[in-house]
Amino acid sequence: MSELLQQLILDELSTNGLISDSRSLILPGSSAPAASNDAQIAVLGALNSLDSRAMIHYETHEEFSHVLTPEGSQIARHGSHEARVWAALPAPGQGSPVTPAELQKAVGDEAAKVGQGRAFKNGWIAKDGKGLVKAKSEIDDVTQAQLREIESSGTLVEGEAVLSDLRKRKLAVQKKLQWFTVRKGPSFSTSIAKLETDLTVEMLTSGSWKTANFKSYNFDAEGLPTDGGALHPLMKVREEVVSIFLEMGFAEMPTSSFVDSGFWCFDVLFVPQQHPARDLQDTFYLSDPKISKPPPAEYYKRVATVHEHGAYGSMGYRAPWSDEESRKLLLRTHMTGISARMLYKLAARVKGAEAGFRPTKMFSIDRVFRNETLDATHLAEFHQVEGVVADRGLTLADLIGFMRVFFRKMGIENLRFKPAYNPYTEPSLEVFAFHPLLNKWVEIGNSGMFRPELVKPTGVPDDVHVLGWGISLERPTMIKYGINNIRTLVGHKVPIDNVEKTAAVRF
């Protein structure tokens, strides 16, 4: 159809030299002029194609007309609502007044509802007791006459004010019709040659590009708007969690060491070297290189001693110490090892002098890795949020109070605490929150007071206590956004449009 229409336009120009009004064209397969808007849209497509090859030039003209809506067409045939209301009423003294209920049955609900108001406004009807009667013996149904005029000519002699009123009443709508004047272009021809749009390898190899006709670039065409960047839902929740920590006076710990040693990931936390969590089933170990650089000698000796023989009031594990196990390189399984490393650096700065120690609050948010079986709630890679507070005289009550304040800032107020076991905290507490959508209690974190076997070897003063706790980042994100499968939150199958459209979170 497009090529036939293009050829029709070229032939018309070849014969007459000008197409003054494109509505006069008779399209292929039709016997009537192309007067409709749909026909002119087809003409515009053909003109744009020819104009891009400089074969023609065209000018655009616009005309506005009005057409009736279904309601307007009904009024043009049967009369306006107000006229129908007037016609259904008796003249004064010539019959019983018509009640509103009777009027609805006579003319219909819509006509009775709309027509009464306009008929009263025009002074056509009046009240007589509890009913309605005619107030005039004759009326002029102007609305019907106006709509019939629009139906026949597409406009009104009364002008725009009346047309605007009819549009507001949804009795008529305005339509725009484009038509075109067409002239020959500098490359006018009656034969349509397909222009090349791409310079291909085959053209360069054969040399056919030298004689090929290429389509000109349209430098005025606007390209598609570029998409802006978007934060992943996890990152949106992370930003909110970071803002809560900073508001509470915490400093962020460095978390760039994805690869760590068994010493920093397990040994310093008083996790026994025979613990099942250190097996290949739960931990990703590196094959090249396998062994880490040696840790600080004095600290290493203190940690090994408390494991093998006990110290600081602890009897230790009374199990042989393996330097090989301690030096194995692995992908970190949690963030608590970073907390222990920061406590060691803090103690090294003050050299154990009690006057030099200052209370500290630190947090970290980053990825950890565990050799998990993938399912709806578990991944081999996820994020952990951890916080520690170190000060003199801290107790379990301080830990509970701190967590209540923190989770309240996240919008979680209904908490429960359950005693638990961790190798590196005593006492330990699991934190549960009531989920109103699931109507049950769900675990949202783990916490405890760091054991002396962890804290004392770092070198901090003896009366300094450390409380710590952690949660996953994925769980509050899934709850916040109503996600029930972690694989639809993280991974290569997550739709990009979901990331772009996800709203910012506010706790």
SULRADA-V242820 format. One record per residue. RES is the residue in three letters. PHI is phi in radians with two decimals (NA if undefined). PSI is psi as a letter, one per 30 degrees, with the letter a starting at -180 (999 if undefined). D_FIRST is the distance of its C-alpha to the first C-alpha in Angstrom with 1 decimal. Layout:
BEGIN
RES | PHI | PSI | D_FIRST
RES | PHI | PSI | D_FIRST
END
This chain:
BEGIN
MET | NA | e | 0.0
SER | -1.13 | e | 3.8
GLU | -1.18 | e | 5.6
LEU | -1.13 | e | 5.1
LEU | -1.20 | e | 6.1
GLN | -1.08 | e | 8.6
GLN | -1.14 | e | 9.9
LEU | -1.07 | e | 10.4
ILE | -1.13 | e | 12.4
LEU | -1.12 | e | 14.4
ASP | -1.13 | e | 15.3
GLU | -1.13 | e | 16.4
LEU | -1.17 | e | 18.5
SER | -1.10 | e | 19.9
THR | -1.40 | e | 21.1
ASN | -1.87 | f | 22.4
GLY | 1.40 | f | 22.9
LEU | -2.81 | k | 21.9
ILE | -1.95 | j | 19.5
SER | -1.29 | f | 22.1
ASP | -2.54 | j | 20.2
SER | -1.15 | f | 16.4
ARG | -1.23 | f | 17.1
SER | -1.44 | f | 17.7
LEU | -1.18 | k | 14.1
ILE | -1.85 | j | 12.8
LEU | -1.20 | l | 9.1
PRO | -1.00 | k | 7.4
GLY | 1.47 | g | 9.1
SER | -2.20 | l | 11.6
SER | -1.95 | f | 15.1
ALA | -2.01 | l | 16.2
PRO | -1.03 | l | 15.9
ALA | -1.44 | i | 14.0
ALA | -1.53 | f | 17.3
SER | -1.38 | l | 16.7
ASN | -1.15 | e | 16.8
ASP | -1.09 | e | 13.7
ALA | -1.12 | e | 11.7
GLN | -1.24 | f | 13.5
ILE | -1.13 | e | 12.8
ALA | -1.12 | e | 9.0
VAL | -1.09 | e | 10.4
LEU | -1.08 | e | 12.8
GLY | -1.06 | e | 10.7
ALA | -1.17 | e | 9.4
LEU | -1.11 | e | 13.1
ASN | -1.09 | e | 14.6
SER | -1.12 | e | 12.9
LEU | -1.23 | e | 14.2
ASP | -1.16 | e | 17.4
SER | -1.13 | f | 18.2
ARG | -1.79 | g | 18.6
ALA | 1.04 | g | 20.7
MET | -1.44 | f | 18.6
ILE | -2.51 | l | 18.6
HIS | -2.22 | k | 20.6
TYR | -2.44 | l | 19.9
GLU | -2.03 | k | 22.3
THR | -1.76 | k | 21.8
HIS | -2.17 | k | 23.5
GLU | -2.22 | k | 24.4
GLU | -2.32 | k | 25.7
PHE | -1.99 | k | 27.4
SER | -2.49 | l | 28.0
HIS | -2.15 | k | 29.6
VAL | -2.25 | l | 28.8
LEU | -1.46 | k | 31.4
THR | -1.38 | l | 31.8
PRO | -0.95 | e | 32.7
GLU | -1.18 | e | 36.3
GLY | -1.12 | e | 35.9
SER | -1.13 | e | 34.3
GLN | -1.14 | e | 37.4
ILE | -1.16 | e | 39.8
ALA | -1.06 | e | 38.2
ARG | -1.49 | e | 38.9
HIS | -1.96 | f | 42.2
GLY | 1.77 | l | 43.8
SER | -1.25 | l | 44.4
HIS | -1.05 | e | 46.3
GLU | -1.18 | e | 49.3
ALA | -1.20 | e | 49.3
ARG | -1.20 | e | 49.2
VAL | -1.11 | e | 52.1
TRP | -1.05 | e | 54.1
ALA | -1.17 | f | 53.5
ALA | -1.46 | f | 54.8
LEU | -1.81 | l | 58.1
PRO | -1.44 | l | 61.2
ALA | -1.25 | l | 63.0
PRO | -1.00 | k | 66.2
GLY | 1.37 | g | 69.0
GLN | -1.98 | g | 66.9
GLY | 2.93 | l | 66.1
SER | -1.25 | k | 66.3
PRO | -0.99 | k | 64.3
VAL | -1.64 | k | 61.2
THR | -1.32 | l | 61.3
PRO | -1.00 | e | 58.3
ALA | -1.14 | e | 58.0
GLU | -1.17 | e | 58.0
LEU | -1.13 | e | 55.4
GLN | -1.07 | e | 53.1
LYS | -1.17 | e | 53.4
ALA | -1.33 | e | 52.9
VAL | -2.02 | f | 49.7
GLY | 1.73 | l | 48.4
ASP | -1.10 | e | 48.9
GLU | -1.14 | e | 46.0
ALA | -1.11 | e | 47.0
ALA | -1.15 | e | 50.7
LYS | -1.20 | e | 50.2
VAL | -1.39 | e | 48.1
GLY | -1.17 | e | 49.5
GLN | -1.03 | e | 53.2
GLY | -1.09 | e | 52.9
ARG | -1.26 | e | 51.0
ALA | -1.17 | e | 53.3
PHE | -1.11 | e | 56.4
LYS | -1.09 | e | 55.0
ASN | -1.38 | f | 54.4
GLY | 1.30 | g | 57.9
TRP | -1.49 | f | 56.7
ILE | -2.26 | l | 58.6
ALA | -2.58 | l | 61.9
LYS | -1.50 | k | 63.9
ASP | -2.46 | j | 66.7
GLY | 1.20 | b | 68.7
LYS | -1.64 | g | 66.4
GLY | -2.17 | a | 63.7
LEU | -2.15 | k | 61.5
VAL | -2.39 | l | 61.8
LYS | -1.23 | k | 60.1
ALA | -1.82 | f | 61.4
LYS | -2.29 | k | 59.9
SER | -1.42 | f | 60.0
GLU | -2.42 | k | 56.7
ILE | -2.37 | l | 53.6
ASP | -2.05 | j | 50.5
ASP | -1.38 | i | 47.4
VAL | -1.14 | e | 45.7
THR | -1.06 | e | 43.1
GLN | -1.10 | e | 41.8
ALA | -1.12 | e | 41.7
GLN | -1.13 | e | 39.8
LEU | -1.17 | e | 37.1
ARG | -1.14 | e | 36.7
GLU | -1.16 | e | 36.3
ILE | -1.10 | e | 33.6
GLU | -1.10 | e | 31.9
SER | -1.56 | e | 31.9
SER | -2.08 | f | 31.3
GLY | 1.44 | g | 30.0
THR | -2.70 | a | 33.2
LEU | -2.32 | k | 37.0
VAL | -1.28 | f | 39.5
GLU | -1.13 | f | 41.9
GLY | 1.87 | a | 39.9
GLU | -1.17 | e | 38.8
ALA | -1.05 | e | 42.0
VAL | -1.21 | e | 41.4
LEU | -1.07 | e | 37.7
SER | -1.09 | e | 38.7
ASP | -1.11 | e | 41.3
LEU | -1.16 | e | 38.8
ARG | -1.18 | e | 36.4
LYS | -1.11 | e | 39.4
ARG | -1.40 | g | 40.2
LYS | 1.03 | h | 36.6
LEU | -1.75 | f | 36.2
ALA | -2.57 | l | 33.4
VAL | -2.25 | k | 30.8
GLN | -1.57 | k | 29.3
LYS | -2.22 | k | 25.6
LYS | -1.87 | k | 24.1
LEU | -2.08 | k | 21.3
GLN | -1.73 | k | 19.9
TRP | -2.52 | l | 18.9
PHE | -2.38 | k | 18.8
THR | -1.84 | k | 20.6
VAL | -2.12 | k | 19.1
ARG | -2.24 | l | 21.3
LYS | -1.20 | k | 21.3
GLY | -1.78 | l | 22.1
PRO | -1.12 | f | 24.8
SER | -1.90 | h | 22.5
PHE | -1.10 | k | 20.4
SER | -2.75 | l | 19.1
THR | -1.53 | f | 16.7
SER | -1.80 | k | 16.0
ILE | -1.71 | j | 13.9
ALA | -1.77 | k | 16.2
LYS | -1.26 | k | 15.6
LEU | -1.56 | k | 18.4
GLU | -1.34 | k | 20.8
THR | -1.95 | f | 21.4
ASP | -2.31 | k | 24.5
LEU | -1.64 | j | 27.8
THR | -1.72 | l | 28.6
VAL | -1.09 | e | 32.0
GLU | -1.09 | e | 30.7
MET | -1.10 | e | 29.8
LEU | -1.16 | e | 33.3
THR | -1.21 | e | 35.0
SER | -1.48 | f | 33.5
GLY | 1.46 | g | 33.4
SER | -1.19 | f | 29.8
TRP | -1.13 | f | 29.3
LYS | -1.18 | e | 31.3
THR | -1.90 | f | 28.7
ALA | -1.30 | k | 25.5
ASN | -1.71 | k | 23.4
PHE | -1.80 | k | 23.2
LYS | -1.26 | k | 21.1
SER | -1.20 | k | 23.5
TYR | -1.28 | k | 24.9
ASN | -1.69 | j | 24.3
PHE | -1.30 | f | 27.9
ASP | -1.57 | f | 27.4
ALA | -1.23 | k | 25.2
GLU | -1.50 | k | 27.2
GLY | -1.37 | l | 27.6
LEU | -1.17 | k | 28.0
PRO | -1.11 | k | 31.4
THR | -1.34 | k | 33.9
ASP | -1.39 | k | 35.7
GLY | -1.42 | l | 39.5
GLY | -1.22 | l | 42.1
ALA | -2.51 | k | 43.5
LEU | -1.35 | k | 46.9
HIS | -1.16 | k | 47.2
PRO | -0.89 | e | 48.9
LEU | -1.05 | e | 52.0
MET | -1.24 | e | 52.2
LYS | -1.17 | e | 51.9
VAL | -1.17 | e | 54.8
ARG | -1.04 | e | 56.7
GLU | -1.06 | e | 56.6
GLU | -1.17 | e | 58.0
VAL | -1.13 | e | 60.8
VAL | -1.04 | e | 61.6
SER | -1.12 | e | 62.0
ILE | -1.15 | e | 64.4
PHE | -1.06 | e | 66.5
LEU | -1.12 | e | 66.7
GLU | -1.09 | e | 67.6
MET | -1.57 | g | 70.5
GLY | 1.51 | g | 71.8
PHE | -1.50 | l | 70.6
ALA | -1.91 | k | 69.9
GLU | -1.51 | k | 67.2
MET | -1.48 | l | 68.4
PRO | -1.23 | k | 66.8
THR | -2.29 | g | 64.7
SER | -1.42 | f | 63.2
SER | -1.56 | i | 65.3
PHE | -1.12 | e | 63.1
VAL | -1.65 | k | 65.5
ASP | -2.45 | l | 69.1
SER | -1.78 | l | 72.3
GLY | -1.07 | f | 74.0
PHE | -1.11 | e | 76.8
TRP | -1.34 | f | 74.6
CYS | -1.50 | e | 72.4
PHE | -2.20 | e | 75.2
ASP | -1.05 | e | 78.7
VAL | -1.15 | f | 79.1
LEU | -1.59 | g | 77.9
PHE | 1.10 | h | 80.7
VAL | -1.50 | k | 78.4
PRO | -1.07 | k | 80.6
GLN | -1.19 | f | 79.7
GLN | -1.72 | g | 79.8
HIS | -1.18 | k | 77.3
PRO | -1.08 | f | 74.5
ALA | -1.13 | f | 71.9
ARG | -1.55 | g | 72.6
ASP | -1.28 | l | 71.7
LEU | -1.09 | f | 68.7
GLN | -1.16 | f | 67.3
ASP | -2.05 | f | 66.9
THR | -2.29 | k | 66.7
PHE | -1.60 | j | 64.6
TYR | -1.71 | k | 67.0
LEU | -1.46 | k | 66.2
SER | -1.73 | f | 66.9
ASP | -2.70 | j | 66.8
PRO | -1.38 | l | 68.8
LYS | -1.67 | e | 70.9
ILE | -2.01 | k | 73.7
SER | -1.49 | l | 73.7
LYS | -1.20 | l | 75.9
PRO | -1.18 | k | 79.3
PRO | -1.32 | l | 79.4
PRO | -0.95 | k | 82.2
ALA | -1.06 | e | 85.4
GLU | -1.15 | e | 87.5
TYR | -1.15 | e | 84.7
TYR | -1.04 | e | 83.9
LYS | -1.15 | e | 87.6
ARG | -1.14 | e | 87.9
VAL | -1.15 | e | 84.8
ALA | -1.09 | e | 86.1
THR | -1.14 | e | 89.5
VAL | -1.18 | f | 88.4
HIS | -1.27 | e | 86.3
GLU | -1.47 | e | 89.1
HIS | -2.11 | f | 92.3
GLY | 1.62 | l | 91.4
ALA | -3.06 | l | 92.2
TYR | 0.99 | h | 92.1
GLY | 1.50 | g | 93.6
SER | -1.90 | k | 91.2
MET | -1.52 | f | 92.3
GLY | 1.21 | a | 89.0
TYR | -1.76 | f | 87.6
ARG | 0.91 | h | 90.5
ALA | -2.12 | k | 88.1
PRO | -1.02 | k | 87.9
TRP | -1.58 | k | 85.8
SER | -2.00 | j | 83.2
ASP | -1.16 | e | 82.3
GLU | -1.11 | e | 79.6
GLU | -1.12 | e | 78.0
SER | -1.22 | f | 78.2
ARG | -1.66 | f | 76.5
LYS | -1.10 | k | 73.5
LEU | -1.59 | k | 70.1
LEU | -2.67 | l | 67.5
LEU | -1.43 | k | 64.5
ARG | -0.98 | k | 66.1
THR | -1.71 | f | 66.1
HIS | -2.81 | l | 66.9
MET | -1.74 | f | 67.6
THR | -1.16 | f | 71.3
GLY | -1.06 | e | 72.3
ILE | -1.17 | e | 71.0
SER | -1.07 | e | 73.2
ALA | -1.12 | e | 76.2
ARG | -1.08 | e | 75.5
MET | -1.21 | e | 75.3
LEU | -1.11 | e | 78.6
TYR | -1.10 | e | 80.2
LYS | -1.14 | e | 79.0
LEU | -1.11 | e | 80.2
ALA | -1.18 | e | 83.6
ALA | -1.12 | e | 83.8
ARG | -1.22 | e | 83.4
VAL | -1.62 | f | 86.3
LYS | 0.98 | h | 88.4
GLY | 1.33 | g | 89.6
ALA | -1.35 | k | 91.3
GLU | -1.06 | e | 91.1
ALA | -1.18 | f | 91.3
GLY | -1.59 | f | 88.2
PHE | -1.38 | k | 85.9
ARG | -2.16 | k | 83.4
PRO | -0.97 | k | 81.4
THR | -2.42 | k | 77.8
LYS | -2.29 | k | 74.6
MET | -2.37 | l | 71.7
PHE | -2.51 | l | 68.3
SER | -2.60 | k | 65.6
ILE | -2.43 | j | 62.1
ASP | -2.93 | a | 60.5
ARG | -1.45 | k | 59.4
VAL | -2.29 | l | 61.7
PHE | -2.36 | k | 61.3
ARG | -2.44 | k | 62.7
ASN | -1.39 | i | 62.3
GLU | -1.66 | l | 61.0
THR | -1.38 | k | 59.1
LEU | -1.28 | k | 55.7
ASP | -2.64 | a | 54.9
ALA | -1.14 | f | 53.6
THR | -2.15 | g | 56.4
HIS | -2.29 | k | 57.4
LEU | -2.25 | l | 56.0
ALA | -1.35 | f | 57.8
GLU | -2.37 | k | 57.1
PHE | -2.64 | l | 57.5
HIS | -1.83 | k | 58.9
GLN | -2.17 | k | 62.4
VAL | -1.88 | k | 63.8
GLU | -2.28 | k | 67.5
GLY | -2.47 | k | 70.2
VAL | -2.36 | k | 73.9
VAL | -2.28 | k | 76.7
ALA | -2.10 | k | 80.0
ASP | -2.90 | l | 83.1
ARG | -1.38 | k | 86.7
GLY | 1.32 | g | 87.6
LEU | -1.24 | k | 84.2
THR | -2.27 | l | 84.3
LEU | -1.09 | e | 82.1
ALA | -1.10 | e | 82.0
ASP | -1.12 | e | 80.4
LEU | -1.09 | e | 77.7
ILE | -1.12 | e | 76.9
GLY | -1.10 | e | 77.0
PHE | -1.09 | e | 74.7
MET | -1.18 | e | 72.1
ARG | -1.09 | e | 72.2
VAL | -1.15 | e | 71.5
PHE | -1.08 | e | 68.7
PHE | -1.23 | f | 66.9
ARG | -1.11 | e | 67.4
LYS | -1.18 | f | 65.3
MET | -1.54 | g | 62.6
GLY | 1.52 | g | 62.7
ILE | -1.99 | j | 64.8
GLU | -1.99 | f | 68.1
ASN | -1.55 | j | 69.2
LEU | -2.00 | l | 70.7
ARG | -2.34 | k | 73.0
PHE | -2.13 | k | 74.9
LYS | -2.18 | k | 76.0
PRO | -1.01 | k | 78.6
ALA | -2.56 | l | 77.1
TYR | -2.13 | k | 78.1
ASN | -2.31 | k | 76.8
PRO | -1.10 | f | 78.7
TYR | -2.00 | g | 78.7
THR | -2.30 | k | 79.3
GLU | -2.81 | j | 82.2
PRO | -1.29 | l | 82.0
SER | -2.18 | k | 78.3
LEU | -2.36 | k | 76.0
GLU | -1.58 | k | 72.6
VAL | -1.86 | k | 70.7
PHE | -2.08 | k | 68.9
ALA | -2.23 | k | 66.8
PHE | -1.47 | k | 65.8
HIS | -1.73 | j | 62.1
PRO | -1.13 | e | 61.4
LEU | -1.25 | e | 57.9
LEU | -1.49 | f | 59.4
ASN | 1.03 | h | 62.7
LYS | -2.75 | l | 64.8
TRP | -1.49 | k | 66.6
VAL | -2.18 | k | 64.7
GLU | -1.32 | k | 66.3
ILE | -2.11 | f | 65.0
GLY | -3.03 | l | 67.5
ASN | -2.33 | k | 70.7
SER | -2.75 | l | 73.6
GLY | 2.92 | l | 77.3
MET | -1.64 | k | 80.2
PHE | -1.04 | k | 80.2
ARG | -1.18 | l | 83.2
PRO | -1.02 | e | 86.1
GLU | -1.10 | f | 85.3
LEU | -1.59 | e | 82.1
VAL | -1.33 | e | 83.2
LYS | -1.11 | e | 86.7
PRO | -1.08 | f | 85.9
THR | -1.17 | f | 83.5
GLY | 1.74 | g | 86.6
VAL | -1.25 | l | 85.9
PRO | -0.94 | l | 89.0
ASP | -1.10 | e | 90.6
ASP | -1.60 | g | 90.1
VAL | -1.53 | k | 86.4
HIS | -1.88 | l | 84.2
VAL | -2.26 | k | 80.4
LEU | -1.88 | k | 78.0
GLY | -2.54 | l | 74.6
TRP | -2.80 | l | 71.6
GLY | -2.78 | l | 67.9
ILE | -2.44 | l | 64.7
SER | -1.47 | l | 61.3
LEU | -1.45 | f | 58.5
GLU | -1.17 | e | 56.0
ARG | -1.10 | e | 57.8
PRO | -1.11 | f | 57.8
THR | -1.16 | e | 54.1
MET | -1.12 | e | 53.2
ILE | -1.17 | e | 55.3
LYS | -1.13 | e | 53.9
TYR | -1.79 | g | 50.2
GLY | 1.18 | h | 50.7
ILE | -1.72 | k | 49.9
ASN | -1.88 | f | 51.6
ASN | -2.36 | j | 50.7
ILE | -1.10 | f | 51.6
ARG | -1.28 | f | 49.0
THR | -1.59 | f | 46.3
LEU | -1.76 | e | 48.1
VAL | -2.30 | k | 48.8
GLY | 2.31 | l | 47.2
HIS | -1.33 | f | 44.1
LYS | -1.69 | g | 42.3
VAL | -1.25 | k | 42.5
PRO | -1.13 | k | 39.0
ILE | -1.11 | e | 38.7
ASP | -1.14 | f | 37.1
ASN | -1.15 | e | 40.2
VAL | -1.15 | e | 42.3
GLU | -1.19 | e | 40.3
LYS | -1.62 | f | 40.4
THR | -1.20 | k | 44.0
ALA | -1.25 | l | 46.2
ALA | -1.14 | k | 49.3
VAL | -1.62 | k | 52.5
ARG | -2.38 | j | 55.5
PHE | -1.30 | 999 | 58.7
END
